[in-house]
């Protein structure tokens, strides 16, 4: 559905909390309404864990069920996702 992507650099999020997850979910909705997909770039493991905890992994494109490859974090972010 989404042929364009909005990339969000998450590297500077030092201590993400549930308010951060709320903002990401709202941003995802806004981006989807514009016909685009949201891509989280350089997301830290804590942010990814919070996304999983909040139950928004599918909505925000976070994969949780695969093994990490060499030199890769155990949780990763897909380039695009569908709600």
C-alpha positions in Angstrom: 0.0 0.0 0.0 2.6 2.5 1.0 5.0 3.3 -1.9 6.7 6.1 -0.1 8.5 6.0 3.3 9.1 8.4 6.0 12.3 7.6 7.9 12.6 8.5 11.5 16.0 8.5 13.1 15.6 7.1 16.6 19.3 7.1 17.6 19.0 10.1 19.9 16.2 8.8 22.0 18.1 8.3 25.2 15.4 7.1 27.6 12.2 6.3 25.6 9.0 5.7 27.6 5.4 5.0 27.0 4.9 8.6 26.0 7.5 8.1 23.2 5.6 5.0 22.1 2.3 6.9 22.0 3.9 9.6 19.8 5.3 7.0 17.5 1.9 5.3 17.1 0.3 8.7 16.4 3.0 9.5 13.9 2.4 6.1 12.2 -1.3 6.9 11.9 -0.6 10.3 10.4 1.9 8.9 7.9 -0.5 6.1 6.9 -3.2 8.6 6.2 -0.9 10.4 3.8 -0.3 7.1 1.9 3.2 6.5 3.3 5.0 4.0 5.5 7.0 4.8 8.6 10.5 3.4 8.9 12.3 3.5 12.3 16.0 3.9 11.8 18.7 3.1 14.5 16.1 2.2 17.1 17.8 1.1 20.4 16.9 -2.2 22.0 15.0 -0.5 24.8 12.7 1.3 22.4 12.1 -1.9 20.5 11.3 -3.7 23.8 8.8 -1.0 24.7 7.1 -1.2 21.3 6.7 -5.0 21.8 5.5 -4.5 25.4 2.9 -2.0 24.3 1.6 -4.4 21.7 2.4 -2.1 18.7 5.0 -4.3 17.1 2.9 -5.0 14.0 1.6 -1.5 13.7 5.2 0.0 13.9 6.8 -2.8 11.9 9.0 -4.3 14.6 10.0 -8.0 14.1 10.3 -10.0 17.3 10.4 -13.7 16.3 13.6 -14.1 14.5 17.2 -14.9 15.4 19.8 -12.1 15.3 22.4 -12.3 12.6 26.1 -11.7 13.4 26.6 -8.1 14.5 22.9 -7.4 14.6 20.6 -6.5 17.5 18.1 -9.3 18.4 15.1 -7.1 17.6 14.9 -5.1 14.4 12.6 -2.8 12.5 11.1 -3.7 9.2 11.3 -1.1 6.4 7.5 -1.1 6.0 4.5 -2.7 7.7 0.8 -2.9 7.3 -1.8 -2.4 10.0 
